[in-house]
Amino acid sequence: MFVPSPAYTPVSQSCDMTDDNRQSSQSAQDSITIADSPRPLSLFDIQSALYPVNPDQEAGEPSPKHISYPSDGRYSRAATVSPEVGADSPQAAWAEYDADSAKEAVPPPEKEAVSFTGYKQDDTILPKWADGGESEPNQARPIGFLRRFRWFFIGLLIGVILALAVGLGVGFGINKKDTPTNSNATATPSPSPSNFSQGGVFNMSGFAIGSQNRVSEPDGQVNLFYQHYTGELRWLIKANDDWSGSPQYVVATDAKNATPISTVILPLNGSYAKWHVFYIDKNNYIRERIRETSNDDKWTDGPLNDLQLIALDFPHISFASMYCAWLGSGKDEGIQLFYASDNYTIQEVDWVASTGNWNKTGSISANGHIGIGSYTWDSTHSLIYLMVGNHNNELNILWKDMNSSVTATPTHPVKTWTNSSVVIPGLYSSSSVAWNNILMQQMSNGSVIGSNVTLDAENTRLIPGSSFELPTKPLLGSQIWIWEFNAAIKPQELTVIDQINGSDLTATTMIFGSQSGIGNLSGTAIDIPEK
C-alpha cells in the first residue's frame, strides 16, 4: 500500500481508468446518473432536448452571441450542436413543420403501355419487316457479328494506345531530372494526425505534465510526456528552469497518431515516485505504462491493459486521469481514469492502490469529442471535479463528494456526479479543456479563454470579470495544459502549454496582477530532441 508523504497534494488534469474486479457493491454503480441540482438539469440526458443558454444566468465569458434561434419560434438545431456529434444523434430527426408538406399527395396518371415489336437474335435487336415477315437468319447474323467485333477491335486499339502512352511517360520521367516546386504554389494543409511532422512533436499530439516537487527525486522536478514526430511516446525533464530530453527517454512505441496522453504520479515509500502514463495504441486500446523512479527508468505494462478498453475512434476525444484518495468505501488511495467510448458517453474506471486492481465504476452522458478538465485535493478533501462538454458545445462543471459518511441532502448528494450552475457556451466542437487554478477552453473562433472559478460543490461559480484571452491561437482541437511551476517561489505565476504550428510545444507564462487578474504574457518554444 502506498504511503503518501504528509505534504503531498497531487493534482492532475487528465486521465480515466477502470477495473473488472470491483466489489459487487460498487459494480451496482455501473450506470451513474447526474443528480439533481438546485436548477432543473437535462444537460446530460441524451433522450431529451438540451436547454439553450440564458445570457443572464451565470454563463461566463464570452456571451453566447453565436447562438441564434428563428424569430418565428422554430428551433434550429444546427445553430448549437456540433456536426460531428449531431450527425449520429438520436435527435437528428428534428425538423421544422411545413404546412404545405401536409397536403395529400396525388399519384401521377398512368401512362399508356407501349409494346415493342422486335425480337432478340444473336444478341441483336432486329425489327419486323413492314409486311409482318421476319428477316431471314442469314441476313441477321452478319449484322450482329460485325457489331460485336467492331467494338472488340476499337477496344483493342485503345488499349494499345494507352500502353504506348504509359511506357513513353515512364521513360521520359526516368531521364528527367527532378525540379523543385514552389512551396507557395499551393496552400499548406492544416495539421492533422494524418500529416506527419518532419521534426519536433507529432502534430496534434496529446501531452501531459506531472510534478515530482513533493517527492525527493533524483531526476528533476517536472516531467512532460508527449508524442515525438517519430511516433514514440517520450518525456522531458524540467530542472532548474531548463528542459532536457533524450532519444532514450521512451515510454512506448505503439501509440496511435496524435494520441491523447494523461499521467498521474503517486508517492512510493516516501522517497521515490511511481508514474502512471495512459495513452491509446494503434488498435484503439487504452494502454497503461508504469515506471518506478527507483528502477533505472524502466517502463512496464500496467494492469489496465488486461481490461482491453476500447476508446472512441476519433482524432479528438475526452480523455483524462486524476489522483483520488477517497476510492472504495473509505479513504483508499488510487487513480480515476475517464475516456470517451462513443460520441455521447464518457466511461469511468478506478484503480485502488491497496488492491492493485482496476474497476469499472460508471459512465457519464457527455460530448465525447470535447476534452476533460479535472481537479482533486489531497486526502483531507473528499470533493472532486470534472469539466466536460455537453451536446450543445457548452462547458459544464460537475462535482462529486466521495465521502460516504457525509449525510446526503437534496442540494448535496454523495457518491454521484452533480451538475453545477456554471455554463460556458460557444466551445469549439473538439475543444481541449484545462484546469489549474484557472479554467481554460478553446472557443469556436479558435481563441483560448481563461476564467477564474470558485470550486465549492453546489456553490461552484465563475468569478465575474475574470475572463481573459491568450495572445496566440493554438491549433484547433490541440491540447492545452496549465501548470504551476515553483509555486512556493512564484505563487502568482502559471504556464500554459499548447501547440501553435504542429511540431512545437509553446509555453506561455502568465503573471497574475492584483487588479486586472492577468498581467504579462510571454511565449517560449520548448526544445524538442530531433532524434
PyMOL commands that set and color helices and strands:
alter all, ss='L'
color gray80, all
select helices_A, chain A and resi 24-27+77-79+83-86+90-93+99-102+137-175+303-307+457-459
alter helices_A, ss='H'
color red, helices_A
select strands_A, chain A and resi 119-121+124-126+207-211+222-227+233-239+242-244+250-252+262-268+272-280+286-292+299-301+319-327+332-342+345-352+357-365+373-376+383-389+395-401+418-424+433-435+438-442+448-454+461-462+468-469+481-483+493-498+506-511+521-525
alter strands_A, ss='S'
color yellow, strands_A
deselect
rebuild
show_as cartoon
